[in-house]
């Protein structure tokens, strides 16, 4: 049982410390159009939400990014949208990792 808990703790730490790199133009900061970044964030969120793996705060970040964009605060909007994109990507990675390692959590 200790091995199972240790492996789950290590896997969670590995995933939550940001070991995976940000991917895509928006996450790397190459996209400058605020509406395009928000659109990408919304698209990625919709995908992970449909899969049932979305993180709780991602939707709120997209909403706040849209509010900043409406006020003309593009830098803040892009930053929040990029965070939402990153979180959607991480949710996908986390789900894939959980699918591979769930057997370790089952007592034998």
C-alpha positions in Angstrom: 0.0 0.0 0.0 2.9 2.3 0.8 4.3 1.7 -2.7 1.0 2.7 -4.3 0.7 5.9 -2.3 4.3 6.8 -3.0 3.9 6.2 -6.8 0.6 8.2 -6.8 2.3 11.0 -4.9 5.3 11.1 -7.2 3.0 11.0 -10.3 0.9 13.9 -9.0 4.0 15.9 -8.1 5.5 15.2 -11.5 2.4 16.5 -13.2 1.7 19.5 -11.0 5.2 20.9 -11.0 5.0 21.7 -14.7 7.3 19.1 -16.0 5.5 19.1 -19.3 6.2 22.1 -21.5 3.7 24.5 -22.8 2.8 23.8 -26.4 1.2 25.7 -29.2 1.6 29.2 -30.5 -0.7 30.8 -27.9 1.0 29.2 -25.0 4.5 30.2 -26.2 3.4 33.8 -26.7 3.6 33.9 -30.4 0.0 34.8 -30.9 -0.6 38.6 -30.4 -4.3 38.9 -31.3 -6.2 38.7 -28.1 -9.4 37.4 -29.8 -7.4 34.6 -31.4 -5.8 33.6 -28.1 -9.2 33.6 -26.3 -10.7 31.6 -29.1 -8.0 29.0 -28.9 -8.4 28.8 -25.1 -12.2 28.4 -25.4 -11.7 25.7 -28.1 -9.3 23.7 -25.9 -11.4 24.1 -22.8 -14.5 22.9 -24.7 -12.6 19.8 -25.8 -11.4 18.8 -22.3 -14.8 19.7 -20.8 -16.6 17.4 -23.3 -14.1 14.7 -22.3 -14.9 15.3 -18.6 -11.4 16.2 -17.6 -11.5 20.0 -17.4 -9.9 21.7 -14.4 -12.3 23.8 -12.3 -10.7 27.2 -12.6 -10.0 27.1 -16.4 -13.5 28.3 -17.4 -13.3 31.3 -14.9 -9.9 32.3 -16.5 -11.4 32.4 -19.9 -14.4 34.4 -18.7 -12.0 36.9 -17.0 -9.9 37.0 -20.1 -13.0 38.0 -22.2 -13.8 40.7 -19.6 -10.2 42.1 -19.9 -10.4 42.0 -23.7 -13.7 43.9 -23.6 -12.0 46.6 -21.5 -9.1 46.8 -23.9 -6.6 45.3 -21.4 -5.2 43.0 -24.0 -2.0 42.0 -22.1 -4.0 40.8 -19.1 -6.5 39.0 -21.4 -3.7 37.2 -23.3 -2.0 36.2 -20.1 -5.2 34.6 -18.7 -6.1 33.0 -22.0 -2.6 31.5 -22.1 -3.0 30.1 -18.6 -6.3 28.6 -19.7 -4.6 27.0 -22.7 -1.9 25.6 -20.5 -4.4 24.2 -18.0 -6.4 22.5 -20.8 -3.2 20.9 -22.1 -2.2 19.8 -18.6 -5.6 18.3 -18.1 -5.2 16.2 -21.2 -1.7 15.1 -20.0 -3.0 14.3 -16.6 -5.9 12.2 -17.9 -3.6 10.3 -20.2 -1.2 9.6 -17.3 -4.0 8.5 -15.1 -5.2 6.1 -17.8 -1.8 4.5 -17.9 -1.2 4.2 -14.2 -4.6 3.6 -12.6 -3.7 0.0 -12.1 -1.1 1.0 -9.5 -3.8 2.4 -7.3 -5.8 -0.9 -7.2 -4.9 -3.0 -4.1 -3.5 -6.4 -5.0 
